[in-house]
Amino acid sequence: MFAEWERLYREAFQEPDAEKVPELCARARRAINDRLIELSAQASAFEKEREQLFEALRALVIHETKRHAPN
């Protein structure tokens, strides 16, 4: 079962409608940032998930940029 941020992240990448991608990326970013805030107060046991979250944020930026880049 995926965490909420993972579900939103996957939706952003699986959306075929380019018009919907910015909003889906924004929702995923908010969920990722919320989870990062939660984790920042916890022990380093969650370092792996933090790394996944930062990688997900980077990938979302690249994905959104590529989907809306002028041809």
N, CA, C and O atoms as CSV, one atom per row, in Angstrom:
chain,resi,resn,atom,element,x,y,z
A,1,MET,N,N,0.845,-1.180,0.000
A,1,MET,CA,C,0.000,0.000,0.000
A,1,MET,C,C,0.891,1.243,0.000
A,1,MET,O,O,1.883,1.312,0.725
A,2,PHE,N,N,0.526,2.197,-0.805
A,2,PHE,CA,C,1.314,3.415,-0.932
A,2,PHE,C,C,0.883,4.461,0.084
A,2,PHE,O,O,-0.281,4.538,0.475
A,3,ALA,N,N,1.857,5.264,0.498
A,3,ALA,CA,C,1.565,6.423,1.327
A,3,ALA,C,C,0.836,7.452,0.455
A,3,ALA,O,O,0.899,7.382,-0.773
A,4,GLU,N,N,0.159,8.387,1.078
A,4,GLU,CA,C,-0.587,9.401,0.331
A,4,GLU,C,C,0.312,10.149,-0.647
A,4,GLU,O,O,-0.080,10.372,-1.792
A,5,TRP,N,N,1.507,10.538,-0.219
A,5,TRP,CA,C,2.385,11.292,-1.118
A,5,TRP,C,C,2.769,10.444,-2.331
A,5,TRP,O,O,2.880,10.955,-3.445
A,6,GLU,N,N,2.971,9.131,-2.101
A,6,GLU,CA,C,3.338,8.252,-3.206
A,6,GLU,C,C,2.185,8.105,-4.203
A,6,GLU,O,O,2.408,8.086,-5.414
A,7,ARG,N,N,0.972,8.004,-3.701
A,7,ARG,CA,C,-0.205,7.885,-4.567
A,7,ARG,C,C,-0.331,9.133,-5.450
A,7,ARG,O,O,-0.535,9.030,-6.659
A,8,LEU,N,N,-0.207,10.319,-4.826
A,8,LEU,CA,C,-0.321,11.562,-5.576
A,8,LEU,C,C,0.825,11.715,-6.574
A,8,LEU,O,O,0.627,12.190,-7.692
A,9,TYR,N,N,2.005,11.314,-6.166
A,9,TYR,CA,C,3.184,11.351,-7.037
A,9,TYR,C,C,2.949,10.486,-8.282
A,9,TYR,O,O,3.197,10.925,-9.405
A,10,ARG,N,N,2.473,9.266,-8.075
A,10,ARG,CA,C,2.221,8.361,-9.192
A,10,ARG,C,C,1.129,8.909,-10.111
A,10,ARG,O,O,1.238,8.818,-11.334
A,11,GLU,N,N,0.081,9.476,-9.519
A,11,GLU,CA,C,-0.993,10.063,-10.330
A,11,GLU,C,C,-0.449,11.150,-11.253
A,11,GLU,O,O,-0.843,11.237,-12.416
A,12,ALA,N,N,0.458,11.979,-10.732
A,12,ALA,CA,C,1.022,13.060,-11.530
A,12,ALA,C,C,1.760,12.510,-12.752
A,12,ALA,O,O,1.673,13.081,-13.839
A,13,PHE,N,N,2.478,11.416,-12.578
A,13,PHE,CA,C,3.241,10.835,-13.678
A,13,PHE,C,C,2.388,10.013,-14.629
A,13,PHE,O,O,2.756,9.825,-15.788
A,14,GLN,N,N,1.260,9.525,-14.153
A,14,GLN,CA,C,0.420,8.671,-14.991
A,14,GLN,C,C,-0.667,9.443,-15.726
A,14,GLN,O,O,-1.351,8.885,-16.584
A,15,GLU,N,N,-0.832,10.712,-15.401
A,15,GLU,CA,C,-1.891,11.516,-16.011
A,15,GLU,C,C,-1.582,11.778,-17.492
A,15,GLU,O,O,-0.555,12.376,-17.813
A,16,PRO,N,N,-2.455,11.338,-18.383
A,16,PRO,CA,C,-2.211,11.569,-19.812
A,16,PRO,C,C,-2.582,12.985,-20.270
A,16,PRO,O,O,-2.098,13.447,-21.304
A,17,ASP,N,N,-3.422,13.663,-19.521
A,17,ASP,CA,C,-3.883,15.004,-19.887
A,17,ASP,C,C,-2.889,16.045,-19.369
A,17,ASP,O,O,-2.825,16.301,-18.166
A,18,ALA,N,N,-2.116,16.642,-20.274
A,18,ALA,CA,C,-1.083,17.607,-19.890
A,18,ALA,C,C,-1.657,18.804,-19.141
A,18,ALA,O,O,-0.948,19.424,-18.349
A,19,GLU,N,N,-2.906,19.137,-19.369
A,19,GLU,CA,C,-3.534,20.266,-18.680
A,19,GLU,C,C,-3.709,19.991,-17.184
A,19,GLU,O,O,-3.734,20.924,-16.382
A,20,LYS,N,N,-3.828,18.726,-16.810
A,20,LYS,CA,C,-4.035,18.352,-15.410
A,20,LYS,C,C,-2.722,18.181,-14.644
A,20,LYS,O,O,-2.717,18.172,-13.413
A,21,VAL,N,N,-1.623,18.046,-15.361
A,21,VAL,CA,C,-0.335,17.746,-14.734
A,21,VAL,C,C,0.093,18.808,-13.723
A,21,VAL,O,O,0.524,18.432,-12.633
A,22,PRO,N,N,0.003,20.108,-14.008
A,22,PRO,CA,C,0.454,21.092,-13.019
A,22,PRO,C,C,-0.261,20.974,-11.664
A,22,PRO,O,O,0.378,21.039,-10.614
A,23,GLU,N,N,-1.577,20.803,-11.693
A,23,GLU,CA,C,-2.322,20.679,-10.433
A,23,GLU,C,C,-1.956,19.394,-9.702
A,23,GLU,O,O,-1.809,19.394,-8.479
A,24,LEU,N,N,-1.808,18.298,-10.447
A,24,LEU,CA,C,-1.418,17.037,-9.818
A,24,LEU,C,C,-0.013,17.124,-9.231
A,24,LEU,O,O,0.243,16.593,-8.151
A,25,CYS,N,N,0.893,17.787,-9.934
A,25,CYS,CA,C,2.253,17.976,-9.408
A,25,CYS,C,C,2.209,18.837,-8.153
A,25,CYS,O,O,2.923,18.563,-7.189
A,26,ALA,N,N,1.385,19.865,-8.156
A,26,ALA,CA,C,1.268,20.739,-6.985
A,26,ALA,C,C,0.727,19.960,-5.789
A,26,ALA,O,O,1.226,20.117,-4.674
A,27,ARG,N,N,-0.279,19.129,-6.006
A,27,ARG,CA,C,-0.832,18.320,-4.918
A,27,ARG,C,C,0.217,17.351,-4.386
A,27,ARG,O,O,0.343,17.175,-3.174
A,28,ALA,N,N,0.969,16.724,-5.286
A,28,ALA,CA,C,2.014,15.788,-4.869
A,28,ALA,C,C,3.097,16.516,-4.089
A,28,ALA,O,O,3.574,16.018,-3.069
A,29,ARG,N,N,3.490,17.705,-4.571
A,29,ARG,CA,C,4.511,18.485,-3.852
A,29,ARG,C,C,4.053,18.843,-2.442
A,29,ARG,O,O,4.830,18.746,-1.492
A,30,ARG,N,N,2.795,19.257,-2.303
A,30,ARG,CA,C,2.277,19.593,-0.969
A,30,ARG,C,C,2.323,18.384,-0.044
A,30,ARG,O,O,2.728,18.493,1.113
A,31,ALA,N,N,1.904,17.224,-0.562
A,31,ALA,CA,C,1.916,16.005,0.246
A,31,ALA,C,C,3.339,15.610,0.625
A,31,ALA,O,O,3.593,15.197,1.757
A,32,ILE,N,N,4.262,15.736,-0.320
A,32,ILE,CA,C,5.665,15.406,-0.045
A,32,ILE,C,C,6.224,16.365,0.996
A,32,ILE,O,O,6.876,15.936,1.948
A,33,ASN,N,N,5.977,17.649,0.824
A,33,ASN,CA,C,6.474,18.630,1.800
A,33,ASN,C,C,5.866,18.409,3.176
A,33,ASN,O,O,6.562,18.537,4.184
A,34,ASP,N,N,4.582,18.079,3.236
A,34,ASP,CA,C,3.945,17.790,4.533
A,34,ASP,C,C,4.628,16.611,5.208
A,34,ASP,O,O,4.879,16.633,6.413
A,35,ARG,N,N,4.927,15.580,4.421
A,35,ARG,CA,C,5.593,14.401,4.990
A,35,ARG,C,C,7.012,14.733,5.425
A,35,ARG,O,O,7.478,14.237,6.451
A,36,LEU,N,N,7.700,15.563,4.658
A,36,LEU,CA,C,9.050,15.977,5.059
A,36,LEU,C,C,9.025,16.716,6.395
A,36,LEU,O,O,9.909,16.522,7.230
A,37,ILE,N,N,8.033,17.549,6.593
A,37,ILE,CA,C,7.900,18.266,7.864
A,37,ILE,C,C,7.680,17.278,8.999
A,37,ILE,O,O,8.277,17.413,10.068
A,38,GLU,N,N,6.820,16.280,8.770
A,38,GLU,CA,C,6.594,15.253,9.788
A,38,GLU,C,C,7.892,14.520,10.126
A,38,GLU,O,O,8.209,14.286,11.293
A,39,LEU,N,N,8.628,14.165,9.083
A,39,LEU,CA,C,9.856,13.401,9.292
A,39,LEU,C,C,10.967,14.208,9.935
A,39,LEU,O,O,11.817,13.660,10.636
A,40,SER,N,N,10.960,15.507,9.698
A,40,SER,CA,C,12.043,16.332,10.235
A,40,SER,C,C,12.070,16.314,11.759
A,40,SER,O,O,13.103,16.579,12.374
A,41,ALA,N,N,10.944,16.006,12.353
A,41,ALA,CA,C,10.881,15.952,13.815
A,41,ALA,C,C,11.212,14.566,14.359
A,41,ALA,O,O,11.264,14.368,15.573
A,42,GLN,N,N,11.432,13.621,13.473
A,42,GLN,CA,C,11.671,12.246,13.908
A,42,GLN,C,C,13.139,11.859,13.755
A,42,GLN,O,O,13.929,12.590,13.157
A,43,ALA,N,N,13.476,10.739,14.287
A,43,ALA,CA,C,14.860,10.248,14.282
A,43,ALA,C,C,15.334,9.905,12.869
A,43,ALA,O,O,14.537,9.862,11.931
A,44,SER,N,N,16.603,9.668,12.732
A,44,SER,CA,C,17.211,9.372,11.432
A,44,SER,C,C,16.774,8.026,10.868
A,44,SER,O,O,17.192,7.653,9.772
A,45,ALA,N,N,15.951,7.300,11.592
A,45,ALA,CA,C,15.440,6.027,11.083
A,45,ALA,C,C,14.650,6.234,9.793
A,45,ALA,O,O,14.443,5.293,9.027
A,46,PHE,N,N,14.214,7.461,9.560
A,46,PHE,CA,C,13.418,7.757,8.383
A,46,PHE,C,C,14.246,8.398,7.269
A,46,PHE,O,O,13.689,8.961,6.326
A,47,GLU,N,N,15.561,8.314,7.375
A,47,GLU,CA,C,16.439,8.929,6.374
A,47,GLU,C,C,16.172,8.390,4.968
A,47,GLU,O,O,16.186,9.155,4.004
A,48,LYS,N,N,15.932,7.100,4.841
A,48,LYS,CA,C,15.677,6.522,3.526
A,48,LYS,C,C,14.427,7.139,2.915
A,48,LYS,O,O,14.426,7.490,1.736
A,49,GLU,N,N,13.366,7.274,3.701
A,49,GLU,CA,C,12.145,7.878,3.161
A,49,GLU,C,C,12.374,9.339,2.807
A,49,GLU,O,O,11.854,9.816,1.798
A,50,ARG,N,N,13.139,10.055,3.611
A,50,ARG,CA,C,13.456,11.454,3.296
A,50,ARG,C,C,14.158,11.548,1.949
A,50,ARG,O,O,13.845,12.417,1.136
A,51,GLU,N,N,15.101,10.656,1.720
A,51,GLU,CA,C,15.802,10.637,0.434
A,51,GLU,C,C,14.826,10.369,-0.711
A,51,GLU,O,O,14.918,10.999,-1.765
A,52,GLN,N,N,13.895,9.438,-0.510
A,52,GLN,CA,C,12.886,9.151,-1.524
A,52,GLN,C,C,12.034,10.390,-1.800
A,52,GLN,O,O,11.711,10.686,-2.950
A,53,LEU,N,N,11.675,11.104,-0.743
A,53,LEU,CA,C,10.842,12.289,-0.894
A,53,LEU,C,C,11.560,13.376,-1.680
A,53,LEU,O,O,10.971,13.996,-2.565
A,54,PHE,N,N,12.830,13.609,-1.361
A,54,PHE,CA,C,13.581,14.620,-2.101
A,54,PHE,C,C,13.755,14.224,-3.567
A,54,PHE,O,O,13.673,15.069,-4.458
A,55,GLU,N,N,13.994,12.953,-3.807
A,55,GLU,CA,C,14.113,12.476,-5.190
A,55,GLU,C,C,12.784,12.644,-5.911
A,55,GLU,O,O,12.760,13.033,-7.079
A,56,ALA,N,N,11.686,12.359,-5.236
A,56,ALA,CA,C,10.362,12.527,-5.836
A,56,ALA,C,C,10.106,13.987,-6.189
A,56,ALA,O,O,9.554,14.278,-7.249
A,57,LEU,N,N,10.500,14.901,-5.317
A,57,LEU,CA,C,10.341,16.328,-5.609
A,57,LEU,C,C,11.139,16.725,-6.845
A,57,LEU,O,O,10.630,17.440,-7.708
A,58,ARG,N,N,12.375,16.272,-6.937
A,58,ARG,CA,C,13.207,16.580,-8.107
A,58,ARG,C,C,12.571,16.030,-9.381
A,58,ARG,O,O,12.516,16.712,-10.404
A,59,ALA,N,N,12.093,14.788,-9.305
A,59,ALA,CA,C,11.490,14.176,-10.485
A,59,ALA,C,C,10.219,14.905,-10.907
A,59,ALA,O,O,9.955,15.036,-12.103
A,60,LEU,N,N,9.430,15.379,-9.949
A,60,LEU,CA,C,8.219,16.128,-10.285
A,60,LEU,C,C,8.549,17.417,-11.019
A,60,LEU,O,O,7.882,17.764,-11.994
A,61,VAL,N,N,9.561,18.121,-10.564
A,61,VAL,CA,C,9.959,19.367,-11.224
A,61,VAL,C,C,10.372,19.086,-12.661
A,61,VAL,O,O,9.964,19.800,-13.576
A,62,ILE,N,N,11.173,18.056,-12.863
A,62,ILE,CA,C,11.616,17.695,-14.208
A,62,ILE,C,C,10.427,17.284,-15.064
A,62,ILE,O,O,10.311,17.711,-16.212
A,63,HIS,N,N,9.549,16.462,-14.516
A,63,HIS,CA,C,8.370,15.994,-15.244
A,63,HIS,C,C,7.482,17.162,-15.661
A,63,HIS,O,O,7.065,17.253,-16.815
A,64,GLU,N,N,7.204,18.031,-14.736
A,64,GLU,CA,C,6.328,19.172,-15.040
A,64,GLU,C,C,6.966,20.086,-16.070
A,64,GLU,O,O,6.280,20.588,-16.961
A,65,THR,N,N,8.254,20.306,-15.962
A,65,THR,CA,C,8.966,21.169,-16.897
A,65,THR,C,C,8.941,20.583,-18.306
A,65,THR,O,O,8.697,21.299,-19.277
A,66,LYS,N,N,9.190,19.298,-18.413
A,66,LYS,CA,C,9.195,18.642,-19.716
A,66,LYS,C,C,7.812,18.639,-20.354
A,66,LYS,O,O,7.689,18.795,-21.569
A,67,ARG,N,N,6.774,18.462,-19.545
A,67,ARG,CA,C,5.403,18.403,-20.068
A,67,ARG,C,C,4.932,19.768,-20.574
A,67,ARG,O,O,4.044,19.845,-21.424
A,68,HIS,N,N,5.525,20.838,-20.054
A,68,HIS,CA,C,5.082,22.175,-20.433
A,68,HIS,C,C,6.130,22.981,-21.176
A,68,HIS,O,O,5.987,24.188,-21.368
A,69,ALA,N,N,7.179,22.301,-21.589
A,69,ALA,CA,C,8.224,22.989,-22.360
A,69,ALA,C,C,7.709,23.252,-23.782
A,69,ALA,O,O,7.054,22.396,-24.377
A,70,PRO,N,N,8.008,24.432,-24.317
A,70,PRO,CA,C,7.587,24.707,-25.706
A,70,PRO,C,C,8.323,23.778,-26.657
A,70,PRO,O,O,9.498,23.467,-26.458
A,71,ASN,N,N,7.632,23.349,-27.674
A,71,ASN,CA,C,8.229,22.433,-28.657
A,71,ASN,C,C,8.984,23.181,-29.712
A,71,ASN,O,O,9.550,22.570,-30.618
